[in-house]
Amino acid sequence: MTQGLWELVLKGVWTTLQLLVFSALLATTVSFVVGIARTHRRWIVRFLAGFYTEVFRGTSALVMIFWVFFVLPVAFGWQLVPMWAGTLALGLTYGAYGAEIVRGALNAVDPAQQEGGIALSFTPWQRLRLVLLPQAVPEMIPSFCNLLIELLKGTALVSITGMGDLTFTANLVRLALQRSAEIYAYVLLIYFVIAFALTRLMRSLEKRLKTGVGKEAGTESAARELKRAQTTGVGGRVA
């Protein structure tokens, strides 16, 4: 490819990274707000949070992008630029999946920890901030890592709006050169490199968070094996 075409592709990579960061920030915010709301003591809060989760998990991200970019301007007069339309659609959609990760991690915390917070006369917010989240967040990281990779791949959907992301610019280059195999091989490689970097970053974050709460990121399986050996006498050796 010529230098000009490579510059076009690199601009597409930069646009994809921007969209990934913005939509990931929105999805993370939605995940924690809705996920925490799903554990709320009031049923109406749980119901509304559950309704949102089921609606956005049960609809297509592609159709949601169509709605935000093409339908909202006609129905309500709200015209969003492609970047913000993609951010809103992807953030809300993947935030619904993230909310279930947050809810599951909070519910997985040992109930004795919650009872300890009550015994110390902590308010619900203090129990959440000081007891539950510090233990639940490290357990969310592997699932959030998978969700982040899915979000990266989902950014390709915004190409239907004409936004110059990696997929859109790659298609322009393909049309110019008429070499599909070569161009899309490059695109696959670029997505893989970004995904690999994100995976390493999230693993480093998981290790740091687990160290902060007195856990080692790589010892969970060994601990489970030891516990199984202690309870069943099979599959491990107890020192």
Backbone bond lengths (Angstrom), bond angles and torsions (degrees), N, CA, C in turn:
res aa  C-N    CA-C-N  psi(-1)  N-CA   C-N-CA  omega(-1)  CA-C   N-CA-C  phi
1 M - - - 1.461 - - 1.527 110.15 -
2 T 1.311 114.58 153.02 1.452 120.09 177.89 1.529 110.46 -76.70
3 Q 1.332 115.23 167.32 1.465 119.68 -179.34 1.525 111.31 -62.36
4 G 1.329 116.43 -38.11 1.454 119.92 179.88 1.515 112.47 -63.37
5 L 1.331 117.54 -39.50 1.468 120.89 178.69 1.518 111.04 -69.62
6 W 1.337 117.02 -37.53 1.457 119.58 176.98 1.528 110.59 -64.25
7 E 1.318 117.39 -39.14 1.459 120.43 176.95 1.521 111.30 -62.80
8 L 1.336 116.22 -37.01 1.464 120.43 177.26 1.529 110.73 -63.44
9 V 1.337 115.85 -43.34 1.467 120.06 179.29 1.529 110.61 -65.00
10 L 1.336 117.05 -41.83 1.469 120.54 -179.71 1.525 111.06 -64.82
11 K 1.330 117.18 -36.08 1.462 119.41 174.19 1.521 110.82 -62.94
12 G 1.346 115.75 -36.95 1.467 119.88 176.28 1.521 111.91 -65.02
13 V 1.332 116.57 -38.77 1.471 120.27 177.04 1.530 109.97 -62.96
14 W 1.323 117.45 -43.77 1.455 121.13 -179.98 1.528 110.98 -63.03
15 T 1.326 116.88 -41.55 1.465 120.62 178.04 1.525 110.69 -63.60
16 T 1.330 116.84 -41.63 1.464 120.73 178.18 1.521 111.11 -62.28
17 L 1.325 117.50 -42.71 1.466 120.94 179.13 1.524 111.36 -64.28
18 Q 1.326 116.91 -40.68 1.464 120.25 176.67 1.523 110.96 -60.75
19 L 1.323 115.80 -47.56 1.462 120.30 -179.81 1.522 110.51 -62.18
20 L 1.329 116.59 -39.81 1.463 120.60 179.14 1.522 111.05 -61.98
21 V 1.332 117.38 -45.50 1.469 121.13 -178.21 1.522 110.49 -65.24
22 F 1.323 117.43 -47.81 1.465 120.81 -177.21 1.530 111.50 -64.29
23 S 1.323 116.45 -46.54 1.466 119.35 -178.61 1.523 111.26 -70.05
24 A 1.341 117.73 -32.03 1.466 120.43 177.40 1.525 110.57 -67.73
25 L 1.332 117.18 -39.79 1.462 119.87 177.38 1.524 110.95 -63.47
26 L 1.328 116.94 -43.51 1.466 120.02 178.08 1.522 110.64 -65.34
27 A 1.336 116.83 -44.31 1.464 120.35 -179.08 1.526 111.17 -63.36
28 T 1.325 117.80 -38.36 1.466 121.05 178.48 1.526 110.91 -64.59
29 T 1.326 116.03 -44.71 1.467 119.91 178.43 1.522 110.87 -60.78
30 V 1.319 115.95 -47.57 1.469 120.48 179.36 1.525 110.48 -62.32
31 S 1.329 116.47 -40.78 1.470 120.66 -178.19 1.519 111.39 -58.36
32 F 1.327 116.81 -47.59 1.462 119.80 -176.91 1.523 111.66 -73.14
33 V 1.318 117.07 -40.47 1.468 118.81 179.95 1.516 110.77 -64.00
34 V 1.321 117.34 -49.90 1.462 121.20 -177.43 1.524 110.72 -73.05
35 G 1.336 117.56 -39.87 1.463 120.40 179.93 1.516 112.06 -62.44
36 I 1.331 116.83 -42.74 1.467 120.46 177.12 1.522 110.14 -66.97
37 A 1.344 116.28 -39.06 1.462 119.89 178.79 1.522 111.61 -62.25
38 R 1.317 117.69 -30.10 1.464 120.67 179.65 1.523 112.65 -72.05
39 T 1.321 117.19 -11.33 1.472 120.61 175.42 1.527 111.41 -107.08
40 H 1.332 116.83 9.37 1.456 121.12 -176.75 1.523 111.00 -67.43
41 R 1.323 115.82 151.93 1.467 119.38 -177.50 1.528 112.43 -74.87
42 R 1.331 118.71 -19.36 1.459 121.55 179.72 1.522 110.12 -91.14
43 W 1.337 115.36 131.56 1.458 119.68 -173.47 1.521 112.10 -67.60
44 I 1.325 118.36 -31.51 1.455 120.04 -177.84 1.528 110.92 -67.18
45 V 1.339 116.17 -36.45 1.463 119.75 177.26 1.527 109.71 -67.15
46 R 1.333 116.51 -43.85 1.471 120.09 177.87 1.523 110.87 -62.49
47 F 1.334 116.48 -38.99 1.463 120.33 -178.80 1.525 111.27 -65.08
48 L 1.329 117.54 -47.13 1.463 120.93 -178.98 1.528 111.21 -64.21
49 A 1.338 115.95 -41.84 1.465 119.49 178.59 1.524 110.70 -65.52
50 G 1.340 116.90 -40.20 1.457 120.52 178.15 1.515 111.90 -67.10
51 F 1.329 117.04 -37.20 1.468 120.80 178.91 1.525 110.53 -63.19
52 Y 1.328 115.86 -46.18 1.467 119.48 177.36 1.534 110.65 -58.78
53 T 1.326 116.02 -46.25 1.456 120.27 -177.36 1.515 111.48 -60.23
54 E 1.327 117.01 -46.52 1.457 120.10 -177.61 1.526 111.57 -67.03
55 V 1.332 117.46 -37.60 1.469 120.34 -179.62 1.517 110.92 -65.06
56 F 1.330 117.17 -48.92 1.460 119.36 -174.83 1.527 112.37 -79.06
57 R 1.320 118.32 -25.07 1.466 119.05 173.35 1.513 111.19 -75.09
58 G 1.321 116.53 -26.71 1.459 120.27 -175.89 1.508 114.89 -92.88
59 T 1.337 117.54 4.75 1.459 120.35 178.56 1.517 109.92 -118.34
60 S 1.326 115.22 158.06 1.457 121.19 -177.68 1.524 110.79 -78.73
61 A 1.321 116.26 137.28 1.461 120.22 176.60 1.528 110.66 -64.06
62 L 1.329 116.67 -34.85 1.459 120.80 178.58 1.526 110.97 -63.85
63 V 1.333 115.98 -45.38 1.462 120.01 178.30 1.526 110.49 -65.73
64 M 1.327 117.25 -36.43 1.457 120.30 178.23 1.528 111.29 -63.60
65 I 1.324 117.14 -37.91 1.463 120.40 176.13 1.524 110.34 -64.24
66 F 1.344 116.86 -41.96 1.465 120.81 175.38 1.527 110.70 -57.14
67 W 1.321 116.18 -45.69 1.457 120.47 -178.88 1.524 111.57 -62.07
68 V 1.331 116.65 -48.63 1.462 120.23 -176.13 1.520 111.49 -66.61
69 F 1.333 116.92 -39.25 1.463 119.79 -173.13 1.532 113.34 -89.79
70 F 1.340 116.46 -34.76 1.462 118.94 -174.04 1.529 113.83 -107.84
71 V 1.339 117.87 -33.54 1.465 120.23 -174.09 1.522 111.89 -88.18
72 L 1.329 117.74 -45.28 1.466 119.92 -178.32 1.527 113.71 -56.12
73 P 1.349 119.23 -41.69 1.473 117.64 177.98 1.529 113.05 -60.30
74 V 1.328 116.73 -36.64 1.462 120.80 -179.35 1.527 110.68 -74.68
75 A 1.340 115.91 -42.67 1.467 119.93 -174.08 1.520 112.74 -78.86
76 F 1.337 117.46 -39.32 1.463 120.37 -172.91 1.531 114.02 -124.52
77 G 1.312 116.72 -6.74 1.454 119.19 -179.07 1.510 114.57 78.05
78 W 1.335 117.05 17.68 1.469 121.37 179.64 1.523 108.89 -97.37
79 Q 1.282 117.65 99.52 1.457 121.31 179.74 1.521 109.92 -97.09
80 L 1.334 116.53 115.53 1.455 121.86 178.61 1.518 109.80 -103.69
81 V 1.331 115.95 144.75 1.459 119.17 173.64 1.525 107.95 -67.63
82 P 1.332 118.49 155.83 1.475 120.51 -175.54 1.529 114.13 -53.50
83 M 1.343 117.46 -38.50 1.468 119.32 -178.85 1.512 111.37 -60.67
84 W 1.335 117.43 -47.29 1.453 120.00 -176.87 1.525 111.79 -76.61
85 A 1.320 116.87 -30.61 1.462 119.25 174.97 1.523 110.31 -64.57
86 G 1.332 116.27 -44.32 1.461 119.88 177.79 1.511 112.31 -65.42
87 T 1.341 116.18 -40.88 1.462 120.33 178.08 1.517 111.32 -60.50
88 L 1.324 116.85 -45.80 1.462 120.97 -178.55 1.524 111.12 -64.55
89 A 1.325 117.16 -47.77 1.465 120.62 -177.24 1.528 111.78 -65.26
90 L 1.324 116.87 -46.84 1.463 120.00 -178.65 1.521 111.22 -70.95
91 G 1.335 117.30 -40.67 1.460 120.14 -179.57 1.510 112.57 -61.89
92 L 1.333 116.92 -44.78 1.464 120.16 179.45 1.522 111.89 -68.66
93 T 1.331 116.89 -38.75 1.468 120.28 -178.72 1.523 111.60 -67.69
94 Y 1.322 116.59 -52.19 1.467 119.29 -177.44 1.523 111.37 -75.91
95 G 1.330 117.26 -22.02 1.459 119.75 173.89 1.515 112.11 -63.64
96 A 1.346 116.74 -31.39 1.464 120.13 177.49 1.521 110.99 -65.29
97 Y 1.327 117.00 -39.62 1.466 119.96 176.14 1.535 110.51 -67.52
98 G 1.335 115.61 -41.03 1.456 119.18 179.40 1.510 112.91 -64.40
99 A 1.342 116.84 -30.91 1.462 120.05 179.12 1.526 111.10 -61.56
100 E 1.318 116.76 -36.73 1.465 119.73 178.11 1.526 111.42 -69.39
101 I 1.327 116.77 -32.59 1.465 120.03 175.54 1.525 110.13 -63.93
102 V 1.338 116.10 -45.31 1.468 120.60 -179.80 1.522 110.28 -64.50
103 R 1.318 117.15 -46.33 1.467 120.65 -179.53 1.526 111.11 -59.70
104 G 1.325 116.55 -45.94 1.455 119.98 -179.37 1.523 112.57 -63.96
105 A 1.340 117.28 -39.94 1.462 120.52 -179.55 1.525 111.18 -68.16
106 L 1.317 117.34 -39.12 1.468 120.16 178.29 1.525 111.02 -65.61
107 N 1.317 116.11 -41.18 1.468 119.44 -179.69 1.522 111.98 -71.35
108 A 1.333 116.75 -19.17 1.465 120.22 -178.72 1.524 112.78 -83.48
109 V 1.318 117.49 -11.85 1.469 119.86 177.62 1.525 109.31 -66.02
110 D 1.307 116.18 138.27 1.461 122.11 -178.49 1.529 110.32 -53.03
111 P 1.347 118.38 125.64 1.470 120.54 179.78 1.524 113.19 -56.44
112 A 1.334 116.88 -26.25 1.467 119.58 178.60 1.526 111.35 -62.36
113 Q 1.337 117.16 -29.46 1.458 120.05 177.59 1.529 110.55 -66.84
114 Q 1.327 114.78 -41.59 1.462 119.36 177.11 1.525 110.83 -63.62
115 E 1.327 116.04 -42.78 1.463 120.48 179.78 1.530 111.24 -64.54
116 G 1.339 115.72 -35.24 1.461 119.52 177.30 1.525 111.39 -63.81
117 G 1.331 116.09 -39.58 1.451 119.62 177.13 1.515 112.58 -64.80
118 I 1.337 115.86 -38.66 1.465 120.04 177.00 1.526 110.16 -65.13
119 A 1.335 116.17 -40.44 1.465 120.23 179.72 1.520 111.82 -63.56
120 L 1.336 116.20 -28.75 1.459 120.67 179.13 1.527 111.82 -87.76
121 S 1.333 116.50 7.05 1.474 122.95 178.25 1.523 112.44 64.37
122 F 1.344 116.69 31.30 1.458 120.11 175.07 1.523 109.49 -72.49
123 T 1.314 116.23 145.17 1.463 120.59 171.48 1.525 108.78 -73.16
124 P 1.345 118.75 163.81 1.473 119.77 177.02 1.522 112.73 -54.07
125 W 1.338 117.55 -39.96 1.456 119.90 179.61 1.520 111.09 -66.68
126 Q 1.334 117.65 -39.47 1.460 120.60 178.29 1.523 111.26 -66.56
127 R 1.330 116.80 -39.41 1.472 119.10 177.23 1.523 110.71 -62.83
128 L 1.324 115.66 -39.86 1.459 119.34 179.58 1.526 111.16 -66.64
129 R 1.325 116.18 -46.40 1.463 120.82 -173.90 1.520 113.10 -75.98
130 L 1.336 117.34 -37.58 1.457 120.74 -172.64 1.526 114.03 -98.77
131 V 1.334 117.00 -22.63 1.463 119.61 -174.11 1.527 112.02 -115.33
132 L 1.325 116.98 -54.40 1.458 120.25 -171.24 1.527 113.21 -76.87
133 L 1.327 117.48 -54.30 1.464 119.93 -175.56 1.534 113.64 -61.57
134 P 1.347 120.24 -43.19 1.465 118.09 179.03 1.524 113.66 -58.09
135 Q 1.345 117.60 -28.96 1.457 120.40 178.83 1.533 112.12 -90.20
136 A 1.329 116.79 -30.04 1.463 120.08 -175.55 1.522 112.63 -82.60
137 V 1.332 117.63 -37.11 1.467 120.50 -174.23 1.528 112.81 -59.12
138 P 1.351 120.49 -45.48 1.468 118.38 178.19 1.527 113.41 -58.51
139 E 1.341 116.96 -31.70 1.460 120.07 179.65 1.523 112.08 -75.58
140 M 1.331 116.86 -16.97 1.466 120.42 179.01 1.524 112.49 -81.00
141 I 1.320 117.10 -22.88 1.460 120.76 -168.70 1.533 113.31 -58.36
142 P 1.356 121.04 -47.63 1.467 118.44 179.53 1.523 113.16 -58.89
143 S 1.327 117.02 -40.89 1.463 119.70 179.13 1.519 111.15 -69.24
144 F 1.327 116.55 -39.19 1.463 119.52 176.94 1.523 111.24 -66.75
145 C 1.319 117.13 -31.54 1.466 120.18 176.24 1.523 110.04 -62.38
146 N 1.338 116.90 -46.49 1.467 120.16 177.41 1.523 111.05 -61.34
147 L 1.331 116.11 -41.42 1.463 120.01 -179.64 1.528 110.83 -65.72
148 L 1.325 117.32 -36.78 1.458 120.75 179.00 1.530 111.17 -65.41
149 I 1.330 116.63 -38.50 1.458 120.04 177.08 1.524 109.94 -66.09
150 E 1.332 116.86 -41.42 1.464 119.90 176.45 1.529 110.57 -62.19
151 L 1.314 117.08 -38.15 1.457 120.69 178.34 1.523 110.64 -65.38
152 L 1.326 116.95 -40.40 1.464 120.60 176.32 1.522 110.80 -56.12
153 K 1.331 115.97 -47.48 1.464 119.31 179.56 1.524 111.39 -68.26
154 G 1.335 116.23 -30.75 1.456 119.79 179.41 1.514 113.35 -70.02
155 T 1.343 117.44 -20.70 1.463 119.27 179.35 1.524 111.89 -62.48
156 A 1.327 117.10 -22.30 1.466 119.85 178.91 1.521 111.96 -63.86
157 L 1.339 116.99 -20.56 1.459 120.15 -178.04 1.518 112.34 -67.16
158 V 1.334 117.45 -25.48 1.468 119.54 -176.69 1.517 111.90 -70.95
159 S 1.312 117.94 -8.14 1.465 119.71 178.76 1.528 111.74 -62.41
160 I 1.349 116.75 -20.39 1.468 119.70 179.18 1.525 111.46 -68.18
161 T 1.339 117.61 -19.49 1.461 120.92 179.26 1.521 111.99 -87.70
162 G 1.328 116.36 -2.40 1.459 120.27 -178.02 1.503 113.80 85.58
163 M 1.331 117.73 8.93 1.462 120.02 178.39 1.521 109.56 -73.67
164 G 1.322 116.72 138.78 1.458 120.57 -173.17 1.504 114.27 -80.43
165 D 1.327 117.31 58.74 1.464 120.50 176.96 1.516 109.09 -80.47
166 L 1.326 116.49 -174.02 1.461 121.47 -176.52 1.520 111.66 -60.50
167 T 1.325 117.19 -45.18 1.466 120.31 -177.82 1.524 110.87 -65.49
168 F 1.330 116.81 -42.44 1.466 120.64 -178.37 1.521 111.07 -64.90
169 T 1.337 116.58 -47.21 1.464 119.44 -178.98 1.530 111.08 -67.50
170 A 1.319 117.52 -34.89 1.466 120.34 177.46 1.526 110.56 -63.21
171 N 1.330 116.41 -37.83 1.460 119.03 178.45 1.527 110.48 -67.22
172 L 1.337 118.02 -36.85 1.462 120.48 176.34 1.528 110.78 -62.44
173 V 1.325 116.02 -43.26 1.463 120.10 178.89 1.523 110.54 -65.19
174 R 1.319 116.26 -39.22 1.477 119.45 177.96 1.518 111.42 -61.10
175 L 1.328 116.46 -42.52 1.455 120.18 179.26 1.522 111.43 -66.02
176 A 1.344 116.06 -33.75 1.464 119.67 -179.30 1.521 111.93 -73.30
177 L 1.324 116.82 -38.04 1.467 120.73 -174.94 1.522 113.93 -100.09
178 Q 1.337 116.51 -19.02 1.466 121.18 -176.95 1.532 111.90 58.18
179 R 1.348 115.25 41.00 1.472 120.99 178.42 1.523 108.33 -131.79
180 S 1.314 115.60 82.85 1.462 121.01 -173.06 1.525 112.33 -67.34
181 A 1.344 117.14 -46.14 1.462 120.64 -174.65 1.521 111.26 -60.30
182 E 1.310 116.90 -46.13 1.465 120.62 -177.92 1.528 111.12 -65.60
183 I 1.328 116.41 -46.67 1.461 120.48 -176.05 1.527 110.90 -63.71
184 Y 1.323 116.53 -48.50 1.460 118.81 -176.51 1.524 112.25 -73.76
185 A 1.327 117.40 -21.28 1.469 119.46 171.61 1.528 109.69 -66.03
186 Y 1.328 116.11 -42.49 1.461 120.11 175.44 1.531 111.12 -61.12
187 V 1.326 116.19 -42.49 1.464 120.42 -178.79 1.526 110.79 -62.97
188 L 1.319 116.96 -45.35 1.462 120.59 177.59 1.523 111.06 -59.04
189 L 1.322 116.33 -42.16 1.461 120.52 -179.71 1.528 111.13 -64.39
190 I 1.332 116.72 -41.18 1.462 119.92 -179.80 1.522 110.89 -64.77
191 Y 1.338 116.97 -45.03 1.462 119.95 177.29 1.521 110.92 -60.35
192 F 1.335 116.73 -40.43 1.467 120.11 -179.56 1.519 110.87 -64.25
193 V 1.332 117.52 -42.66 1.465 120.88 -179.17 1.525 110.33 -62.82
194 I 1.328 116.83 -43.70 1.465 120.16 178.81 1.527 110.27 -63.43
195 A 1.337 116.50 -44.43 1.465 120.54 -179.44 1.519 111.14 -63.74
196 F 1.321 117.18 -39.89 1.468 120.76 179.63 1.522 110.50 -64.71
197 A 1.337 116.73 -42.29 1.465 120.36 178.74 1.527 110.84 -63.76
198 L 1.317 117.02 -40.05 1.462 120.62 178.43 1.527 111.05 -64.80
199 T 1.323 116.29 -39.31 1.461 120.60 179.71 1.526 111.10 -63.16
200 R 1.324 116.15 -45.46 1.465 119.44 179.35 1.525 110.89 -64.21
201 L 1.324 116.73 -38.81 1.459 120.77 179.32 1.526 111.14 -64.40
202 M 1.317 116.79 -43.48 1.460 120.57 -179.36 1.522 111.42 -68.64
203 R 1.315 117.78 -35.58 1.466 119.92 177.10 1.515 110.98 -66.43
204 S 1.330 116.32 -38.94 1.465 119.57 176.53 1.524 110.55 -63.82
205 L 1.333 116.39 -40.75 1.460 120.35 177.79 1.521 111.10 -64.26
206 E 1.340 116.65 -41.27 1.469 120.39 179.18 1.529 110.63 -61.79
207 K 1.321 116.19 -43.82 1.459 119.83 -179.30 1.523 110.91 -62.94
208 R 1.330 116.46 -41.98 1.464 120.11 -179.15 1.526 111.41 -65.81
209 L 1.334 116.61 -42.70 1.458 120.26 -179.32 1.522 111.64 -66.67
210 K 1.337 116.48 -40.74 1.457 119.35 -179.31 1.523 111.17 -70.42
211 T 1.308 116.67 -32.62 1.459 119.03 174.74 1.525 110.31 -65.19
212 G 1.330 116.25 -34.98 1.452 120.79 -179.91 1.516 113.90 -66.38
213 V 1.342 117.24 -25.08 1.466 120.26 178.63 1.523 111.59 -108.17
214 G 1.337 116.14 17.15 1.459 119.91 174.55 1.500 114.93 81.06
215 K 1.357 116.94 26.21 1.458 120.40 177.10 1.512 108.75 -121.54
216 E 1.342 115.34 157.50 1.448 121.39 173.12 1.509 108.02 -109.08
217 A 1.338 116.55 131.81 1.460 120.63 -172.25 1.517 113.03 -61.95
218 G 1.321 118.66 -28.18 1.449 119.31 -174.45 1.515 115.04 -100.52
219 T 1.332 117.94 10.62 1.461 119.43 -173.14 1.519 113.86 -107.78
220 E 1.342 118.75 3.07 1.462 119.44 -176.37 1.526 111.98 -63.48
221 S 1.342 115.97 -43.74 1.466 118.46 -178.18 1.519 111.10 -65.55
222 A 1.329 116.82 -38.67 1.460 120.27 178.19 1.525 110.89 -64.71
223 A 1.325 115.97 -39.13 1.461 119.73 178.88 1.531 111.04 -65.71
224 R 1.317 116.17 -40.80 1.467 119.11 178.27 1.527 111.18 -64.79
225 E 1.340 115.87 -39.50 1.462 119.69 178.99 1.528 110.61 -65.42
226 L 1.334 116.51 -39.68 1.451 120.13 179.16 1.522 110.64 -65.34
227 K 1.327 117.02 -42.29 1.459 120.68 179.71 1.527 110.63 -64.64
228 R 1.331 116.20 -40.19 1.466 119.32 178.42 1.525 110.52 -64.12
229 A 1.346 116.15 -39.51 1.456 119.45 179.05 1.520 111.56 -65.56
230 Q 1.318 116.01 -37.15 1.456 120.00 -179.10 1.532 111.35 -68.53
231 T 1.314 116.50 -35.59 1.464 119.79 -175.88 1.526 113.33 -87.29
232 T 1.341 116.01 -28.87 1.468 118.28 -175.88 1.531 113.20 -113.15
233 G 1.361 116.14 -20.74 1.446 119.31 -176.70 1.516 113.45 77.07
234 V 1.363 117.00 13.39 1.448 121.10 -177.72 1.518 108.52 -128.52
235 G 1.345 116.42 143.53 1.439 121.24 168.42 1.510 115.52 89.08
236 G 1.286 118.97 6.88 1.463 119.05 178.44 1.508 110.37 -169.56
237 R 1.285 115.34 175.20 1.444 121.48 -179.72 1.523 108.92 -125.01
238 V 1.278 116.41 125.94 1.453 120.98 -179.75 1.513 109.30 -94.35
239 A 1.343 116.04 125.37 1.473 120.24 -178.67 1.517 109.62 -73.94
